[in-house]
C-alpha cells in the first residue's frame, strides 16, 4: 500500500484534505499549527512548510499539495533526484478546480492518482506526459499493474520517443497477460508472430513480452523486454533438501529450457505436515510465494510422468508436475526434472 500524505496551508485546503481522506483512508494530513482547531485527524506541524515538504518528500510514496503549482515547484525542487525514486507529487488549487500531476507521473503513479482525485472531487485533471497526451503506450510502465519486470539495453527514453513520434515499433508476445492494453494498438505498433519475423521487420525498436531467454544480440540491443510473472515452479523435495540444492538446480533447469527467472510467479508443492524451511527462505529471497496443495488434490491430476516411488511416500503419483499444473491452470512446459536424491522440478505456464 502506498504511503500518502496531504499538506494544506489554507482553510480551504483543510476542507479539501478532509475530502481526500475519504478517498484515501490511510493518508495523513499535515497543516500548519496556526490553523489548529483540535481536529485529531490532522497533524498540526510547527516547523516551516519548506522543512515539512522535505520530510514528506523523503518519507512518502505520494505527496498531495493543496496549494499553487508554482509554490509546489519551488518547494520540491531541492529534493528531486530521479524518476525511479522520487515520490508522486500532485498539486491541487485552493478551490479544487484543477488536479495537476507534477512529478513521477508514470513510475510513481501521479497520473493515475490525479485521475482518481479529479473524478472524486469533480475537478479537471491536468496530465502533461507525452504518452497520455498522445493516447499511446507508456513504454516505461507497461505491465506495471501485473508486476512485470522490465529489462532493456536500449534506452527506454529512446523507445518512448519512437512511440510518441509514431516511428514503427515491432511487438512480439508469447506469455503473460493479454489485456495489458485495452484500446486499439497505435498505428505505428505492428505485431509479429515470431522473433525471427520481428528481426526481419523494418522496426526502429522492438517490444517483447516473453518469459523466454533471448540470445540474439541484435534483438537485445534494440528491444525493451517485459517479463510477465507467467511461470509456476512445481517442486518435489524432502524435509532436509537444502536451499542451495533448490536454487542451484532451479537455475540449471531454467538455463536448460531457456526460461527467465524474472518470470517466476510462484512455487507450488505438496502440503506436508512440516514446513520445508529451505524452500520458505528461498521464496523470500526471490520475493515469490509458495502455493501448497493437499495430496488428494494432486492425486486427481493427470501427469505425463507418474511415479510409484512418489506414491509410496506421498500417497499421490506426482508432486512437482501435478502442483505446477494445478497452480498455473495452464500447461506443463517442462516435464519433471530429477535431481537425485531429494529434488524434482517441473515448470508450467500460467493460462491467460
LUMTORMAR-353349 format. One line per 10 residues: their letters; for each residue x negated, y, z of C-alpha. Coordinates in nm, 4 decimals, always signed. Each point is the difference from the previous one (the first is absolute). Layout:
BEGIN
a) X,Y,Z | ...
***
This chain:
BEGIN
xxxxxxxxxx) +0.0000,+0.0000,+0.0000 | -0.1315,+0.3427,-0.0945 | -0.0865,+0.2424,+0.2785 | +0.1950,+0.3170,-0.0807 | -0.0193,+0.3387,+0.1706 | +0.1994,+0.3156,-0.0613 | -0.1265,+0.3448,+0.0910 | +0.2286,+0.3046,+0.0136 | -0.0898,+0.3586,+0.0862 | +0.3414,+0.1738,-0.0174
xxxxxxxxxx) +0.3437,-0.0473,+0.1579 | +0.1455,-0.1031,-0.3362 | -0.2857,-0.2439,-0.0315 | +0.0966,-0.1585,+0.3313 | +0.3537,-0.0614,-0.1286 | -0.1353,-0.1583,-0.3192 | -0.2404,-0.2161,+0.2000 | +0.2919,-0.1465,+0.1975 | +0.1630,-0.0995,-0.3297 | -0.3247,-0.1662,-0.1089
xxxxxxxxxx) -0.0051,-0.1916,+0.3291 | +0.3300,-0.1574,-0.1005 | -0.1596,-0.1113,-0.3289 | -0.3307,-0.1229,+0.1462 | +0.0933,-0.1047,+0.3531 | -0.3548,-0.0777,+0.1096 | -0.1481,+0.3341,-0.1086 | -0.1358,+0.2518,+0.2512 | +0.0860,+0.3691,-0.0059 | -0.2503,+0.2704,+0.0940
xxxxxxxxxx) +0.1017,+0.3617,+0.0724 | -0.1890,+0.2910,+0.1649 | +0.0720,+0.0217,+0.3734 | +0.1286,+0.3579,-0.0339 | +0.3195,-0.1438,-0.1530 | +0.0490,-0.2593,+0.2757 | +0.3588,-0.0718,+0.1002 | -0.0816,-0.3088,+0.2042 | +0.1012,-0.2437,-0.2739 | -0.1783,-0.3258,+0.0843
xxxxxxxxxx) +0.0127,-0.1174,-0.3624 | -0.2538,+0.2701,-0.0848 | -0.3679,+0.0260,+0.0896 | -0.0587,+0.3642,+0.0928 | -0.3633,+0.0802,-0.0764 | -0.2114,+0.2773,+0.1514 | -0.3040,-0.0114,-0.2306 | -0.0190,+0.2018,-0.3205 | +0.1948,-0.1281,-0.2994 | -0.3305,-0.0362,-0.1879
xxxxxxxxxx) -0.1317,-0.2346,+0.2699 | +0.3292,-0.1885,+0.0137 | -0.0037,-0.0532,-0.3779 | -0.3576,-0.1284,+0.0229 | +0.1042,-0.2576,+0.2597 | +0.3084,-0.1097,-0.1964 | -0.1944,-0.0173,-0.3286 | -0.2550,-0.2379,+0.1528 | +0.2422,-0.2249,+0.1909 | +0.3077,-0.0385,-0.2232
xxxxxxxxxx) +0.1028,-0.1684,-0.3235 | +0.2502,+0.2761,-0.0793 | +0.0195,+0.3631,+0.1159 | +0.3131,+0.1996,-0.0822 | -0.0595,+0.3745,+0.0335 | +0.3060,+0.2203,+0.0418 | -0.1526,+0.3195,-0.1323 | -0.1121,+0.1559,-0.3272 | -0.2154,-0.1798,-0.2548 | -0.2659,+0.2726,+0.0181
xxxxxxxxxx) -0.0324,-0.0386,+0.3765 | -0.0204,-0.3785,-0.0337 | -0.2807,+0.0251,-0.2547 | -0.2010,+0.2417,+0.2142 | +0.0406,-0.2173,+0.3088 | -0.0861,-0.3397,-0.1527 | -0.2786,+0.1010,-0.2413 | -0.2907,-0.0410,+0.2496 | +0.0971,-0.3630,+0.0661 | +0.0646,-0.1373,-0.3487
xxxxxxxxxx) -0.2389,-0.2866,-0.0884 | +0.1365,-0.2320,-0.2690 | +0.3294,-0.1426,-0.1232 | -0.0717,-0.3458,+0.1406 | -0.0194,+0.1193,+0.3607 | +0.1840,+0.3336,+0.0202 | +0.3508,-0.0149,+0.1477 | +0.3095,+0.0864,-0.1998 | +0.0736,+0.3696,+0.0494 | +0.3461,+0.1418,-0.0671
xxxxxxxxxx) +0.1146,+0.3608,+0.0223 | +0.3606,+0.1043,+0.0671 | +0.1059,+0.3653,-0.0031 | +0.1896,+0.1671,+0.2850 | +0.3408,-0.0590,-0.1610 | -0.0811,-0.3525,-0.1244 | +0.0721,+0.1104,-0.3550 | -0.3119,-0.1704,-0.1344 | -0.1914,-0.3100,+0.1090 | -0.3489,+0.0098,-0.1520
xxxxxxxxxx) -0.2469,-0.2857,-0.0384 | -0.3315,+0.1709,+0.0787 | -0.2686,-0.2662,+0.0480 | -0.0426,-0.3758,-0.0544 | +0.3063,-0.0262,-0.2192 | -0.0745,-0.3491,-0.1303 | -0.2197,-0.2018,+0.2339 | +0.1120,+0.1811,+0.3141 | +0.3659,-0.0177,-0.0970 | +0.0787,+0.3733,+0.0115
xxxxxxxxxx) +0.2017,-0.0177,-0.3242 | +0.2190,-0.2815,+0.1278 | +0.0626,+0.1703,+0.3355 | +0.0684,+0.3323,-0.1744 | +0.2779,-0.1636,-0.1978 | +0.1383,-0.1662,+0.3137 | +0.0073,+0.3259,+0.1931 | +0.1436,+0.2022,-0.2867 | +0.2821,-0.2501,-0.0412 | +0.0909,+0.0048,+0.3706
xxxxxxxxxx) -0.0436,+0.3760,+0.0492 | +0.1778,+0.0941,-0.3262 | -0.3204,+0.1740,-0.1088 | -0.1842,+0.0303,-0.3298 | -0.3012,-0.2356,-0.0213 | -0.3143,+0.1539,-0.1477 | -0.2464,-0.2571,-0.1358 | -0.2745,+0.1041,-0.2377 | -0.2100,-0.3147,-0.0536 | -0.0322,-0.0661,-0.3719
xxxxxxxxxx) +0.1419,-0.3536,-0.0106 | +0.3208,+0.1144,+0.1698 | +0.0309,+0.3115,-0.2145 | -0.0498,-0.2075,-0.3155 | +0.2128,-0.2868,+0.1312 | -0.2761,-0.2494,-0.0691 | -0.1811,-0.2809,+0.1855 | -0.2090,+0.1104,+0.3025 | -0.3166,-0.2045,-0.0559 | -0.1426,+0.0477,+0.3501
xxxxxxxxxx) +0.2974,-0.1333,+0.1968 | +0.1509,-0.2549,-0.2364 | +0.1159,-0.2993,+0.2058 | -0.0548,+0.1769,+0.3317 | +0.3438,-0.1016,+0.1253 | -0.0960,-0.3638,-0.0607 | -0.3394,+0.0331,+0.1703 | -0.1944,-0.0607,-0.3215 | -0.3767,+0.0439,+0.0157 | -0.1537,+0.2238,-0.2668
xxxxxxxxxx) -0.3483,-0.0440,-0.1463 | -0.1592,+0.1970,-0.2818 | -0.3412,+0.0678,-0.1499 | +0.1599,+0.2651,-0.2139 | +0.0995,+0.3180,+0.1810 | +0.3665,-0.0077,+0.0971 | +0.0028,+0.3737,-0.0661 | -0.1103,-0.0707,-0.3578 | +0.2770,-0.2536,-0.0566 | +0.2524,+0.2355,+0.1595
xxxxxxxxxx) -0.1077,+0.2688,-0.2467 | +0.0478,-0.2434,-0.2902 | +0.3477,-0.0788,+0.1324 | +0.1036,+0.3618,+0.0431 | -0.1413,+0.0996,-0.3397 | +0.1851,-0.2893,-0.1643 | -0.3105,-0.1814,-0.1187 | +0.0606,-0.3664,-0.0803 | -0.0303,-0.2302,+0.3023 | +0.0206,-0.3795,-0.0219
xxxxxxxxxx) +0.1874,-0.1928,+0.2687 | -0.0366,-0.3679,+0.0899 | +0.1757,-0.1780,+0.2878 | -0.0022,-0.3682,+0.0941 | +0.0885,+0.0092,+0.3706 | +0.1718,+0.2052,+0.2663 | +0.3212,+0.1956,+0.0253 | +0.1545,+0.0936,-0.3320 | +0.2160,+0.2828,+0.1290 | -0.2896,+0.2404,+0.0650
xxxxxxxxxx) +0.1391,+0.2459,-0.2543 | +0.3772,+0.0517,-0.0039 | +0.0173,+0.2091,-0.3148 | -0.0945,-0.0512,-0.3620 | -0.3776,-0.0114,-0.0405 | -0.1582,+0.3199,-0.1320 | -0.0375,-0.0038,-0.3785 | -0.3803,-0.0050,+0.0253 | -0.0045,-0.3218,+0.2073 | -0.0069,-0.3181,-0.2085
xxxxxxxxxx) +0.0400,-0.3513,+0.1443 | -0.2232,-0.2872,-0.1161 | +0.0548,-0.3744,+0.0563 | -0.3663,-0.0906,+0.0594 | -0.3272,+0.1557,+0.1097 | -0.1379,-0.0769,-0.3475 | +0.2789,+0.1978,-0.1663 | -0.0552,+0.2797,+0.2484 | -0.3698,+0.0159,-0.0866 | +0.0708,+0.0105,-0.3735
xxxxxxxxxx) +0.2400,+0.2932,+0.0361 | -0.1062,+0.3586,-0.0599 | +0.0961,+0.1037,+0.3531 | -0.2032,+0.2686,+0.1762 | +0.0309,-0.1946,+0.3272 | +0.1678,-0.3069,+0.1453 | +0.2316,-0.0681,+0.2913 | -0.0182,-0.3606,+0.1187 | +0.2263,-0.1582,+0.2628 | -0.1464,-0.3408,+0.0765
xxxxxxxxxx) -0.1208,-0.2360,+0.2720 | -0.2633,-0.1488,-0.2314 | -0.3716,+0.0771,-0.0025 | -0.0925,+0.1959,-0.3110 | -0.3539,-0.0432,-0.1330 | +0.0075,+0.1950,-0.3255 | -0.2250,+0.3016,+0.0565 | +0.1707,+0.2139,-0.2644 | +0.3383,-0.0587,+0.1625 | -0.1412,+0.0672,+0.3466
xxxxxxxxxx) -0.1636,+0.3249,-0.1115 | +0.3227,+0.1337,-0.1482 | +0.2681,-0.1211,+0.2406 | +0.1842,+0.0759,+0.3179 | +0.0787,-0.3407,+0.1470 | +0.2876,-0.0476,+0.2419 | -0.0124,-0.3040,+0.2279 | +0.3514,-0.1046,+0.1013 | +0.0455,-0.2082,+0.3143 | +0.1046,-0.3012,-0.2034
xxxxxxxxxx) -0.1921,-0.3012,+0.1336 | +0.0902,-0.2336,+0.2838 | -0.2764,-0.2211,+0.1366 | +0.1352,-0.3308,+0.1282 | -0.2310,-0.1469,+0.2635 | -0.0331,-0.3441,+0.1563 | -0.2493,-0.0040,+0.2864 | -0.0936,-0.1489,+0.3354 | +0.0006,+0.1708,+0.3373 | -0.3800,+0.0213,-0.0047
xxxxxxxxxx) -0.0380,+0.1215,-0.3611 | -0.2219,+0.3076,+0.0267 | +0.0689,+0.3459,-0.1364 | -0.3214,-0.0197,-0.2007 | +0.1135,-0.3259,-0.1609 | +0.3330,+0.1524,-0.1040 | -0.1514,+0.3255,-0.1233 | -0.2907,-0.1580,-0.1907 | +0.2166,-0.2530,-0.1797 | +0.2774,+0.2473,-0.0686
xxxxxxxxxx) -0.2501,+0.2253,-0.1782 | -0.1348,-0.3018,-0.1889 | +0.3512,-0.0970,-0.1053 | +0.0931,+0.3511,-0.1117 | -0.3212,+0.0290,-0.2014 | +0.0528,-0.3380,-0.1666 | +0.3499,+0.0921,-0.1172 | -0.0862,+0.3667,-0.0669 | +0.2492,+0.1497,+0.2439 | -0.0424,+0.3242,+0.1935
xxxxxxxxxx) -0.0203,-0.0037,+0.3783 | +0.1680,+0.3432,+0.0134 | +0.3179,-0.1601,-0.1345 | +0.0471,-0.2350,+0.2947 | +0.3403,+0.0690,+0.1526 | -0.0081,-0.2553,+0.2809 | -0.1109,-0.3366,+0.1288 | +0.2494,-0.2832,+0.0412 | -0.0368,-0.3170,+0.2040 | +0.1730,-0.2510,+0.2251
xxxxxxxxxx) +0.1346,+0.1026,+0.3376 | -0.2196,-0.1971,+0.2394 | +0.0554,-0.0343,+0.3756 | -0.3146,+0.2099,+0.0451 | -0.1353,+0.3151,-0.1654 | -0.3012,-0.0406,-0.2253 | -0.1954,+0.2994,+0.1245 | -0.2481,+0.0012,-0.2871 | +0.2807,+0.0575,-0.2517 | +0.1565,+0.2688,+0.2172
xxxxxxxxxx) -0.3332,+0.1831,+0.0272 | -0.0606,-0.0211,-0.3752 | +0.3488,+0.1299,-0.0778 | -0.0631,+0.3011,+0.2246 | -0.3336,+0.0688,-0.1669 | +0.1620,-0.0187,-0.3441 | +0.3048,+0.1983,+0.1168 | +0.2438,-0.2598,-0.1185 | +0.2703,-0.2012,+0.1715 | +0.0540,-0.3696,+0.0627
xxxxxxxxxx) +0.3291,-0.1715,-0.0729 | +0.0694,-0.3261,+0.1807 | +0.2347,-0.2801,-0.1059 | +0.1354,-0.2971,+0.1932 | -0.0934,-0.3444,-0.1340 | +0.3626,-0.0773,-0.0901 | +0.0055,+0.3045,-0.2291 | -0.3248,-0.1037,-0.1676 | +0.1172,-0.3579,-0.0441 | +0.2812,+0.1145,-0.2312
xxxxxxxxxx) -0.2370,+0.1565,-0.2541 | -0.1079,-0.1947,-0.3074 | -0.3738,+0.0394,-0.0475 | -0.2442,-0.1295,-0.2650 | -0.2375,-0.1563,+0.2526 | +0.1800,-0.1649,+0.2931 | -0.2259,-0.1680,+0.2521 | +0.0622,-0.3042,+0.2192 | -0.2880,+0.1056,+0.2231 | +0.1614,+0.3404,+0.0593
xxxxxxxxxx) +0.3334,-0.1679,+0.0706 | -0.1636,-0.2245,+0.2588 | -0.1117,+0.3000,+0.2061 | +0.2515,+0.2730,-0.0872 | +0.3172,-0.2003,-0.0812 | +0.0203,+0.1682,-0.3394 | -0.1759,-0.0935,-0.3240 | -0.1263,+0.3523,-0.0654 | -0.1074,+0.3057,+0.1947 | -0.2016,+0.2328,-0.2239
xxxxxxxxxx) +0.1955,-0.0511,-0.3234 | +0.3422,-0.0131,+0.1644 | -0.0566,+0.3055,+0.2197 | -0.1357,+0.2030,-0.2925 | +0.3039,-0.0859,-0.2120 | +0.2451,+0.0647,+0.2848 | -0.1533,+0.3337,+0.0955 | -0.0345,+0.1341,-0.3534 | +0.3359,-0.1166,-0.1395 | -0.2097,-0.0198,-0.3141
xxxxxxxxxx) -0.2347,-0.2325,-0.1812 | -0.3089,-0.1871,+0.1087 | -0.2926,+0.1324,-0.2043 | -0.2791,-0.1835,+0.1836 | +0.0735,-0.3561,+0.1076 | -0.1450,-0.1353,+0.3230 | -0.3745,+0.0500,+0.0310 | -0.1687,-0.2267,+0.2555 | -0.2859,+0.1191,+0.2189 | -0.0792,-0.3027,+0.2194
xxxxxxxxxx) +0.0286,-0.0739,+0.2773 | +0.2521,+0.2545,+0.1292 | +0.1350,+0.2435,-0.2605 | +0.2258,+0.0064,-0.3058 | +0.1031,+0.3091,-0.1961 | +0.2702,+0.0586,-0.2595 | +0.1086,+0.3256,-0.1653 | +0.3416,+0.1066,-0.1219 | +0.1093,+0.3179,-0.1742 | +0.2955,+0.1855,+0.1484
xx) +0.3039,+0.0075,-0.2238 | +0.1149,+0.3511,-0.0942
***
